Amino acid sequence: MSRRIPKGKKFNPVYFFFCEGETEEAYIKYLRTTYRLPVEIFSKIAGNSITDRYIADYKKHKPFFDKDKTFLIYDFDVEPVVQKLKQLKAVHLLLSNPCFELWYLLHCQTQTASITSDECVRKLNNHIPHYRKGAIDEKLKSKMVENKNKSMARAKDLPEFCNPSTDIYRLIEEFDAIKNKKTPLKIPNS
């Protein structure tokens, strides 16, 4: 079902997000509120069994436009799952290694040494006391606003797909471009 666009009107694409957990879902909801963009979130639905057909079936009753974008936000901690995700077509992968919390941690400090998911959450708790997965409290929001550019620079300095690494910054660059009324950046299919 295609959306009808009146002549002369400019519309932002709809962003479809398939993510594996509560933390990613909470972050995308935060971005939807912050950037006020059309975002659809599908969380913990297919887990690691996500396929092209599953995505197409899930979106088939949603209105679409050719500029809409589909993202998969997953942790890069299980190599066979990531290889499967890389084979999907017409999606943009946003991967974090070892876990999504690394993105939050980069708002607080530089992290270049290999780290486990548990260590990442522990370090995050040093900066955001009482941090818990799936929740974004005022302290974390403040860090994300205050240190957005630092976290993006830190993430860009990390080698892609290594531990640690995250490419969530690419999404922020795209949303910033739209917010500043520029043409959205082309996020490569990973």
N, C-alpha and C positions, 0 to 999 in steps of 0.2 A: 504494500500500500504506500504509494508515493505521496509526499506532501505537495500541495499546490502552493506555489510561490507567486504572489501578485507581482506584476511587472514593476520594475523600478525599486523594489524592496531588496534590502540586503539582510540575509539571515545568517546567524552563526550556525555552524554544524551542531548536530546533537552528538554528544560524546557518550558512547556505550562502554561501560566498564564491567568486566567480568573479573572478580577477584576472589582469592582463596580464603580470606578470613575477615574477622571483625575489625582488625586494625586498619587494613586497607580500605574497608568500607567506611569507617569513621573518617579517614583522611579525605576520601573522595566527597563525602557529605560536607566536610569542612570547606573543600575547594568550591563545591557547588554554591554554598552560601557566600563565600568570599568573593568569587568572581561573577556570580549571578549568571551562569551559563546553563544551557539545557543539558542536563546530565541524567543518564539512566544507569542505575547500579544493580548488578546481579551478583550477589555475594554467596559464596559457599554452596552454590547450586550444583555444579557438576564436579567440583573438586578437581582432581587430577585426571578425570575421565572426559574432560572437555574436548570437543571436536568441532570441525568446521560446520558439520551438519547440525550439531547441538546449538551452536551460536545462531545459525540461520533460522532454525526452527523457533528458537526463543524470540528472535526479532521479527518473525514473519508477520505478526499482527500489529507491529509498531509502524507508524508512519516513518518514511525515510526520505532522505535527500542524498544525492550522490556525494556531497561533501561531508556527510556524517562519518565519524571515525569510531572504530572499535578497538578497545585496549584490553589487554590481559595484564593484570598486576599480580605477580607471583614472586615467591622467594626462589632464589637460585640455589637452594641447598640440596636438591635431589637431581643429579645430572640427567637420568633417563626421562624425568618429567619435563625438564627444560628442553631436551632434544625433541620431545613430542610437541611441545608448544611452538618451537621454531618451525615446525612443518605446517602449521596452520596458515591459511591464506587470508589476506585482507584484514589482518589484525596487526596491531602495534604492541610489541612486548615491552613492558616496563618491569625490569627484574632487579631484585635486591639480593645481595649475597653478604651475609648469610640469611638476613631477614629484613622485613620492612622497617623495623625499629632503627636500623642503621641510618635511614633517611632522617629520622628524628634526632638521632645522636649527632649527626653532622651539623645540626642547628646549634649544638652546644660545644662541640669540640672537633678537632681534626682526628681522624682515625685512619691510619695507614697500615697498621699491622693486622694480620689475620685475626679474626675474632669469631667466637661461637655466638649463637643466638642468645644463650643464657648470659654470657659476658656482656653482650650488647645491651640487653635489658638492665643488667646490673649497673653498667656505666650510665645508662640513661637515668636510672633512679638516683644517681649521685647529683644530677642536674635538675631533674623533675621528681622531687620526692613523691612517693605514692603513685608513680606512674603505673597504669594497668592497661593491658592490651584491650583494644577496642574503645578506648575513651580518650578524649582530648579535653584536658582541663584548661583553665585560664592560664596557668603557668606555661604549659606547652604551646598554647596559641600565641602567647606573648613572645616566646622564643622563636616561633616560626615566622612571625611578622618582623621582629627585630633583626634576625639573623638570616633572612631569606637569601640574600646575595652571597653571604659567606658560605652557607650550606651548598648552594649551587656551585660555587667555585671549588669547594672541597670535593664535591661529588665528581666534577669534571676532571679533577686531578687524579682520580683513582682509575686504575686500569680496568677496562671493560671486562665483565664476567669473572673477574678474580675476586677473592675474598680479601678485603672488603670492596664492594662496588654497588652502585645503584644508579639507575638512569631516570629516576623520578624527576630530576631537574628538567628533562626534556619536556615533560608535560607542563611544568611551571613556565618554561620559556614560551610554549605555545599559548597558554592561557594569558600570559602577560602581553603577548603580541596582539591577541584579540582584544583584550581590555584597552590597549593603547591604540586600537583601531588600525592595526597593521595586518598584513596578510599573514595568516597562520603559518608557522614554520612547518616544513615537511619533516615529520618524525619518521625515521627509517624503520622499516620492518626489520626486527632483529633476526 
